[in-house]
Amino acid sequence: MRMDLHDFEDVAMNYDYYLPEVINGSYLNGFEKFHLTLAERYGNDGVLDIACGTGVLTVPLVKSGYDVTALDLSAPMIDVTSEKLQKENLQADLLAANMTDFKIDRKFSLAIIARSGFMHLLTSGEQRQTLLNIRNHLTDGGVLTFNHFQPYPVIQAEMMKSAPDNYQLRSEYINCEGKWERILNAFTYNHVTQVQSGNWKFETLDDDGNVVDARIRPCAMRHTYRQEMEYLFELCEYEIIDVFNNYCYDEARDNFIWVVKTK
């Protein structure tokens, strides 16, 4: 099984600490409200939170009274979600499973793949398998939402020329132990597979800015064009309800937040 960034315990423990710095906040404006609004409209027969990570949606969905089942390929991420729920005396069904082939003996009226979870499916075959598997777990007319970024040729061209060890500073943050860390990324891009692959390097610094520890974690994501997704939806028998650029409902341009339902 290929390893990815989120499979590592140190990443899971620090995820909530570094993510706000990495994405700089703006991408997630309206994130929670957007999904709670969808749950209010479509989640009465249960919400399936796929690639739930550290429970960024699991916890508020359960707090709002929804019947939630959450899954993630990363067991360490599931452990963090479980701890958050326990601290607030909340309950949800949690499982470590792959979105391509998980099996749950029930159906849901709403499925969510938050943030960029869908982009970690590295082939069109995995994407199709996932869409069909989710469809099998949705009620008639059940709704699925997820997002992915529009491929940007200028950035792709730069990555195609980049070396695997050409690290660039991404962000800095204070980790879960109160230590100063620096995040660097090194990525290349394969225009045939449409996969961006490489590593995240986490460097722990002392008070003088000297590196005292370094961890390298792999990460790969597939760039998918809008037309590809539209064909996949048709192939997997989904009907497009809406597509937005962000969680504030702006018209889709360089980002695609899909809201689709089973036919």
N, C-alpha and C positions, 0 to 999 in steps of 0.2 A: 504493500500500500504506500502510495506516495505521501510524504510528509509535507505539511504546509504550516505557514506562520502560526495559525491558530491552534495547532495541535500541541504546542509547548506550554507547560505550566506557567513559566515565567511571563509569557505573553498574556495568558488569560488573567493572571493576577494583576498585571499592569494595564490591561486594555482600557479600562475606564479612566485611567490616569493620562495616558498618552493620546487617546483618540481625539479628544477636544482640541488638542494642540495641532495634531496632524491635519485635521479637516478644517481648522480655523473657524468652526461654528456655523458659517453661513449656509453650508450645504444641508444642515439639519434643521434649519428654521422651519417650525411648524411640524416637525417629524412626528412627535407623539400625538398631537391633536389630529393630524391627518389620519393616522391609523385608528385612533379611538372613534373618529367619525365614521370610518368604514365599518368598524365593529358594531357601532350603534345601528348602522343600516343593514349589515349583512351577517353579523356574528351571533345571532340568537341561537343557532344550532351548533355552536362550538367554534373556537378559533384554534387553528393549527399554526403555531409560530415556528417556522422552519429556519434553520441557521440562526437560532435565537441568540447566540453569543452569550454575553453575560446578563441577559435578561432585560435589556433596555426597553423592550415592549412587553415581555412576559409579565413583569411586576405591575406596571400600570393597568394592563388588561385584566389581570386577576383582581386588582384593587377595585376596578370598575364593575366587578361582578360577573365577568365572562368566564365560561368554562374553557380553560386553556390547556392544550397539550403542546409542549415545547420540545424541540429536538435540535441537536447540533452534532456534527461529526466529531467535534472536540470534546472529549470527556472532561478536561480541565475547565472548559467554558461552562459546561453543564453544572459542574461542582460550584462555580461562582454563583450561577443563577440560583441553585438550590440554597446556598447560604443566605442570599438576599431574601428569598421567600421565607425562610425559617425565621430570620430576624424580625420580620413583620407579621409572623403567624399567618402566612398565606399558603395556599396549596395549589399546585398544578401538577399535572402528569409530565414528567421529564424523562427523556431517553437520549442516549448517545447513539446516533444513527446517521446514515448517509441519505441525503435527500433523493438520491437516484433509486433507492430500493428499500426504503423503510416500509414496514408493514404494521398497521394499527387496525384493530378490529372494530372500527367505527368510521363514520363519515362526518365531515365538518362543513359548515356553510361559508366559512371564510378561511383562507390560507394566506399567510404572509411570509415573504422572504425579505427581511429588512436589509437596509443598506446595500452592500455590494455582494451579498452571498451568492447570487445566481452567477456572478462573473467567475467564481471559482470552479465552475464546470468548464472543462478545458476542450471539449469537443462538441460538435453539433449533435453527435449521438448521445452524449451524456445529457445535453440540454433536452433533447426529445424524450429520453427515458424519464427524466425528472418531471417534465410537464405531464406525461402520461401517468406516472405514479401518483402525482398530486391529484390529477383528475379522478383517479380511482378512489381517492379519499375525500372527494367533495360530493355534496348532495347535488341533486339536479338543479342547475342554475347557480351552483356554488361559485364563489368569487375568489380569485387569486390576484394578489398584487406583489410586484417586485420591481426593482430598478436596475438599470445598467447604464454605463456612460457611452456616449457616441464616440466611436473611434476618431481620433484627431491625427490626420496624416503628418502634420508638422512634427508633433511629439514622437510619433511612431518612427519617422525617418531619423530623428536624433537617436532614438534607442537602438535602431538597426546599426548605427555606427559605433555604439558604445561597447566597451569591454565589460566582462562580468565583474571585474574588481574596480570599476570606475565609480566609486561611491560619492554620492552627493548628499550634503546635509539636508535633512527633511524637517527636523524639528528638535526642540529640547523640552524636557518636562521633569517634574519631580516624581519619582516612582513610589510604589506602595510602601517602601521602607524609608521614605523621606530623602532618598539620594538623588542627586542630579544626574540625569541621563541625556545622552544625545542620540538621535536616530538618524542613520544614514541609509540611503537606498542605492542599489545598483541594479539596473534592469536592462535587458535586451528585448528585442521584439522580432518575432518570426512572422513575416507577412503571409506565409503560406498557411500556417495553422491559426494565425491571428491571436497568438498567445504572447502575452508580456510575462517574462519570467526573470527571476533574479533573487536577490536577498535583501532582507532588512538587517542592518547591523545596529545593535544596541550597545553603546559605550557608557559605562558608569564612570563618572568623574569625581575627583576629590575636590576639596574647597579651592584648590589652586588651578583647577581645570585640567589636571593630569588624568589620563585614562588609567583606571585601576582594574577594569574588567571589561570584556567584550564578548557578546554573544551574537552569532549569525544565525538567522532564521530564514528559510526559503519561502518564497511566495510566488504564485503564478495566477494570472487572471486572463480570461479570454475576452477580446474586444468583439462585440457583436453589433452589426449594423441593423438599423431599424427595419429594413426590408426583410432581413433574415428572420427577425422575430415575428414579423407579420406572417411570413410563410409557415413558421413553426406553429404559430397559433392555429392557423387554418388546418395544418396537418394533424394537430393534436385535438382538434375540435373544440377550440375556445373561440368565444366571440369578444371582440374588443369593446369595452365600455368607454374607457377614457385613457388618455396618455398625457402626462404632465411633465414639465421640465424640472419642477421642484415640489416641495410639500406645501407650497402656497398656491398651487393650482395654476401656475403660469404655463403658457403654451410650450410644448416640447420643442427643444432646439438642440442642445448638446448633451442632454440627459433625458432618460426615458423612465418615467415611473408609470408602469402599466397597471391598469385595472381591467381584468378580463373575467369572463364567466364561462362555465361549461355550457355547451349547446344542448 
